[in-house]
Amino acid sequence: MERNVRVLVGTTKGLFILNNSEKDDDWGVSGPHCNLWPINHAIADADTGTIWAGGGADWSGAGVWRSTDVGKTWTLCQLTKGQIHDWAASDPQVAAMFQIDPTITFPYSGSVENVWALAKVGNALFAGTKPGLFLVSHDAGDTWESVRGFNEHPTKIDWAPGAVGMILHSIVCDPDNPDHMWVAVSASGVFASEDGGKTWERRNRLTNAADPHDTHPAAACGNEMGHCVHNMVLAKDPTSQRRVLYQQNHHGIYSSQDDGRSWNDISAGLPSRFGFPIAVHPTDPNKVWVIPLNGDMQGRFPVDAAAAVWHSEDAGQTWTAQRNGLPQTGCYFTVLRQSMAVDHNDPMGLYFGTNSGSVFASFDQGRTWSEIARHLPTICGIETMLC
């Protein structure tokens, strides 16, 4: 059965696009795109065929790539200079070799290291960066400006970076109300806006029924959950309009039924509280998937070196391991925070990518899995695009 979907795979050596042709097990791979830049996250607008890919590194600088022809050609909006620009500025031969104009300056040099997350919210395009800067474009990515209400938040002086720095990695919104937005920052927690990003409120409080008991530095503390969010998603029932926020935290899975104003720990029944990605069903907020790893200090690979995606059909009250088709011995890969996604087909497709370069897919809500790509570079992010 043709899936009518493209899978956008951000890696440490560019963006790859997986195209389904005639059968679920017949996937073509194009790439690497984006001039071999490290790509942390890519998103697409299926109506226009536009793809945006964000990333960067010390050598290249940071930026957002854009293709308006489904990946055939690309343009770059460079946000910061890289080491190559410094080299070119001091050596005309290098400037000529790499076709760099050393007189050009970039707007966020010194304040952005790379782009970690992208989201299209209404007519605006948002970018989350390291170290924790939030940017918006109103011209499809040609130019960018600061989301001042977030970047000048009064609590920012107290924000603390995670182990890999201060990263704004999750941007979610209500598809029916773009003014309602949430972002997550490692390790400063969750922030919400109800006016399209003009003002922001920090939302990390545990529910009154919560009983924080873990002494891990990243775990719940006092009346708040741990601030080191790894990934956050919004689930919504289009009929009832019920919406649930879920997050995989550094040390637990949490859900919120009140737009992030309070959070409930739903980790009971999982083999580990540690993991990176989380995914939800496109129309059923009770269905959620996570990939527990053995712990942050134990290697960050699947528990017992046997891969499993854990699934809940009741909003995290109970969990079931889904292993069929996944490696069950000697499995030491990691699935990073943005490396799991769903498509909006019927039946739904569920995908995840590993740091060992494999992409696994399921078309029966995780009951069985197949490897649809292998030997790619380290996978940093997975998203889908309907054809």
N, C-alpha and C positions, 0 to 999 in steps of 0.2 A: 504493500500500500504506500503510495506516495504521501509524504508528510507535509509537503508544501511549506517547508520551513528552512531557514538558514540559521546556523549556530555560529555566533560571533565569539571567537576564542582569542582573548588577549594573552600574550605570552611575553617572556623576557626577550624575544627576538621578533617582535612585530605582531601584527594581527593576522589571524588565519580565519577563513570563512569555510564552514562545512556546508555543503549543499546536498540535500537529499534528491535523488533522481526518481527511481522507479520503485525501490523496495526499501524497507526500514534498515536493511543491512548494507545498502549500497550508497555510500556517502563519498562525494568528491571533496577534495581539499584544495583551496586556493590560498596563496600567500607564499612567503610572508609579505604583508602589506606594511605601509607606514614607514618605509625606509629602515626597517629593522629596529625601530625604536622599541624599548620596553613599553608595552601597553598594559595598563592596569585594568582598564574597563572600557567597553564599547557599548553603544546603544544605537538604535535605529528607528527611523520613522518609515513604516511600511508603506504609508500612503504616497510618499514622495521618493522612496528608495534611497533616502539619505542615511548615511552611517557616520557617526562621530566616534572617535577613538582617542582616549586621553592617556597620557603617560609621560615618559621622559626619564632622564638620568643626569648624573653629574656631567658626563661627556657631551650630551646633546642639548641639555637644557630641558625645560618643560614646555608642553604645548598640547593642543587639541588638533587632531587630523580630521578632515571631512571629505567624504566621497558623496557625490550626488548621482552616481551611476552604479550603485551597488558594488563598489569596490574596484571598478575598472581604473579609475584615476583618483588622485588624492591631492588635496591642498593642506597646508599647515598654517595654523595660527600659532606662532611662537610666542610664548609668554615670558620666558626668561632666557638669558644667555647660558651657554654651557662652556665647558673647558675648550671645546673646539673653537669657539668664538674668541676666547682670549688668545689662543694660539694663532689664529688668523690675524688678529690685530697686531701681533708682533712679527709676523712673517708673511710678506706679500705672496710668496709662492704657495704657501698653504691656503691663503685666501683664494687664490686663483684656482687651485686644485679642487677645493670644495665649493667653489662658487659662492663665497661668503663675502658680503659687503661689511667690512669691519666698522663702518661708521653707523650702522643701524643699531638702535637701542631697543630694548624690549621692556614692556611696562611693569613686569613684576619681578625683575631680576633682584635677587637679594631677599625676596619675601616668599617665594614659592620654589620648592625643590622639584616636585612633580605633581601630576594630576592623578587622583585616585578614584574619583567617581564622577559620573555624568548622569543627568536626568533632564528629560524634557517635561516641563510643567506648563501646560497651556501653550502660550506662544513663546515662552522663555526657555532658555537652555542654561542649566546650572552645572557648575563644576566644583567638586570638593577636592582640596589639595593637601599636601603636606608642606608646611606645618599648620594645618587647621584653618586655612583661609577659604572663604566661601565666595565664589564669583558667579556672575550672571551675564548672559549675552542676550540681547534683544534683536540680533541680526544673524541668527543661525550659526554663531560661532566666529564671525569676522572680527568682532571686538568684544572686550570683556570689561566689566566694572565690579567694584566691591559691593557685596551685600552688607551694607554698613550696619544694619541693625544686629546682624550676627557677629560680624568681625569686631564691632565695638561693644560687645556685650559686657555689662558691668562686672560679671564674674570671671572674665577672661584672665585676669591677673592670677587667679587660683587654678587655672587649668594645668593639668599635668600630662606629659606625654607618656605613651605606652613604650614598650621595648623597642619598637622600630620608629618611634617619633610620634608627633602629634598629627593624626591622620583623620581627615573628614572623609569617611569611606561609604556612608549610607545616606542616600537622599530619597525619600519616599513622599508621595502625595496621594490625596484622594482623587481618583480619576474624574469624579463627578464634581469636585470642588477644589480647583487648583490653589485656592487660598489656604487650604489646610495642608501644611507641610511638616515633615519631621526629618531631622538629620541626627546622625550618631557620630561621635568623635571618640577616638581612643587617645587618652583615657579620661575623657571629661563627660561622657554620658550622652543622654538624649536631650534634644532641644526641639521645641515645637513653635510653629507660627500659625496663626489663624487669619492673617491679613496679607498673605502672599509674600512673606519674607521681610516685611517692614519691621516688625517687632518679634522677639523671641523669648520663650519661657523655658527654663531648665526643668526637665521632668524625669527624675530618677527615684521618686519616692516609692517605697514598698507599700503594699496594701496593709491595712491595719491588722489583718489576720496573719501576716507574715511572721515567721519566727527565725530570724537570722541566727544561724548557729555555726557557720564556718569561719575559721580564723585566717583563711588564705587572704593575702593582701588585696587580691582583686575581687574578693567575694563580697557578699552583702555585709554592710557595716551599719550598726545602729538602725536608723529608720530608712536607709537608702540601700539600693542594690549597688553592686560594684560598678564603677564608672567605665570600665574597660569593655565597651561593647565591641563585638567582633563583626556582627552583621545584623541588620534590622530590615524587616519587611512588613508590608501592610496587606492583610487579607480582608476581602469584602464580599458580602453576599449581595449581588445586584438586585435581588428581589426585595429582601427585607431591609437593605441598606445597613445591616449590621457589619461593623468593622472591628478587626482585632489587630493590634500591633504585636509582633513577635520579635524577639531578639535572641541570638546566641551570644551570650556574654562570655568573658574570659573564664568564668567559673559558674556557669549555669544557663538554663533556658528560662526565659521569662515571657509572660504575655500580659497585655493590657487591654481591658475592655472599655476603658474610658479615655482613649486618645493619649495614653502615656502619663496621665495624671497619677496613676498608681500601677504598680507592677506586681505580678504574682509569680512565684517560682514554680515551674512545671517540670523540673528535672527528675522527679522521682520516677524510678523504673528504667532509667537509662544506665548503661554500664559506665559512663563517665560524664562529668559535668563540663568537660572541656571540649571545644571544637571551634570551627570557624564559620561555615556557611549555614544558612537556613532558607528553606523555600516553602511556599504555600500554594494551595490550589487556586486557580484563577477565579473560581466562583463559589467555593465552599470554605469559609474561614475556619472550619473545624479540622481541616486536613493540612498537616504540616510535616515536613521532612527535615531531619538533621543528620549530620555525620559525626558522631562522637569519636574523639581521638583519645589516646591513653593518658594524656596529661601534658601540661606545659613543660614539666621537668623530666618526663619519662620518654621523650623522643618524638612526640607529636605524630604518631602513626596510629592506624586502627587498633582497637583493643584486641590483645592476643594475636596481633599481626594478621587478623582476618577481617576483611572489609565488610562493612554493613552500613546500609542506610536505614535509619530508624524512623518509623512512620507512626503518626497519631491520627486517628479519625475522630477524636473527641476533644480537640483543642488542648492536648497535652495531659489529659487525665491518665491515659494509658499509652504505652508505646510498644511497637512490634518491630523486630529486626527483619530487614529485607536483604537477603544474601544471594539469591539465585542468580548466577552469572557473574558474580564478583569473586575475586581471588580470596581463597580461604586459608592459604598457608604462605608464610614468608612475604606478607604484604606490608611494606614500610612506607608507602606514599603518604603525602599530606594533601588535603583538599583545602585550599586557601579561602579567605573570607568571601570573595565575590565569585567563587567558582562553582556555583550551583544555580540553576534557573529552570523555569518551566516555559512551555509555549502555550498558546491559546487555541490549539486544535481540539477537536473532539473525535477520539479520545486525546487527552492531554499528553504531551511529551515532557519528560523530566530528564535533566542532563546535569552531569558534574564532570569537572576536569581535575587532574592531579598534577602534582609537581614533578611527576615522572613522565608527563607528556601524553597521557591517555585521556580520552573523552568517553564516558560511559553514558548510555541512554536507556530509558525505560518508557514503554508506551502502554503500560498497564498499571500506572500509579505506583511503580516501584516493586511490583511483585517479581518481575524478571528484568535482568539487565543484559545489555550487549555492549561491547567495545566498538565504537564507531570511528575512532581515530586513535592512532598510537604514534609514539616516537616524535611528538611535537616538543618544542622547548617547554620549560617550566610554565605551567598555566596559571595565570594570575586572575582571570575573570572570564565568566561565561554569561552570555545573554543570547536571546533568540530574536528572530525577525521572520514574520510570516511573509511568504512570497506573494 
